[in-house]
Structure formats: structure tokens, C-alpha cells
Amino acid sequence: MLNNSEAKIATADALTLLLHNQQGIAAAIEELTKWFSESGVSSVAANATGALETLDTNAPGITDAIMRLRQS
């Protein structure tokens, strides 16, 4: 069983991987948004932009949680 310190490290590591996944998803959505926009599918591009905004909004909270775990 992990002690508290090991559990915090494991949690921070998992959150870091999830943040990296989120960044990769954001990059993919950004490329798709560009393609949708250039293809004249503006409603889909607008929805994709909304998804990007959500990812951007949540990234700092995840980063802060990772930093708090690593500093404690």
C-alpha cells in the first residue's frame, strides 16, 4: 500500500499524463477547427472552438492541482 507521499506523487503523475492528453486533444481539435472553417462548415467549427475554450479554461486548474500535490 502506498503511503500518503507516494499517493500524492502517483496522483500528480497521473494528472500530468491527463494534462498531456488534454493538450494533444486540444491540438487535434484546433486542426479540425481550421479544416472545418476552411471547408465552410462554420457551425461545426464554432462548436469545436467551444470545446477548445473548455480545455483552455480547465488546464490551469489541473496544472495548479499538480503543483500543489508535488509541493506537499
PEQUIGI-V449991 format. One record per residue. SS is DSSP state (2 for helix, 1 for strand, 0 for the rest). NEAR is the number of other C-alpha atoms within 8 Angstrom. D_LAST is the distance of its C-alpha to the last C-alpha in Angstrom with 2 decimals. Layout:
BEGIN
SS	NEAR	D_LAST
SS	NEAR	D_LAST
END
This chain:
BEGIN
0	2	19.22
0	6	15.60
0	6	13.27
2	6	10.06
2	7	8.06
2	8	11.07
2	9	11.28
2	10	8.03
2	10	9.47
2	8	12.81
2	9	12.07
2	13	10.76
2	9	13.84
2	8	16.07
2	10	15.19
2	10	15.86
2	8	19.16
2	8	20.02
2	11	19.50
2	8	21.81
2	8	24.24
2	10	24.22
2	8	25.05
2	8	27.84
2	8	29.20
2	10	29.26
2	8	31.23
2	8	33.64
2	11	34.17
2	11	34.82
2	8	37.50
2	10	39.04
2	13	39.08
2	9	40.99
2	8	43.38
2	12	43.99
2	10	44.65
2	7	47.05
0	6	48.75
0	6	49.51
0	9	47.28
2	8	45.70
2	6	44.67
2	9	42.57
2	13	41.15
2	9	40.21
2	8	38.43
2	12	36.53
2	10	35.57
2	8	34.20
2	9	32.05
2	11	30.75
2	8	29.94
2	8	27.87
2	10	25.89
2	8	25.45
2	8	24.39
2	8	21.67
2	10	20.22
2	8	18.23
2	8	16.57
2	10	15.60
2	10	14.40
2	8	12.26
2	9	10.70
2	12	10.15
2	9	8.60
2	8	6.14
2	11	5.37
2	9	5.65
2	5	3.79
0	4	0.00
END
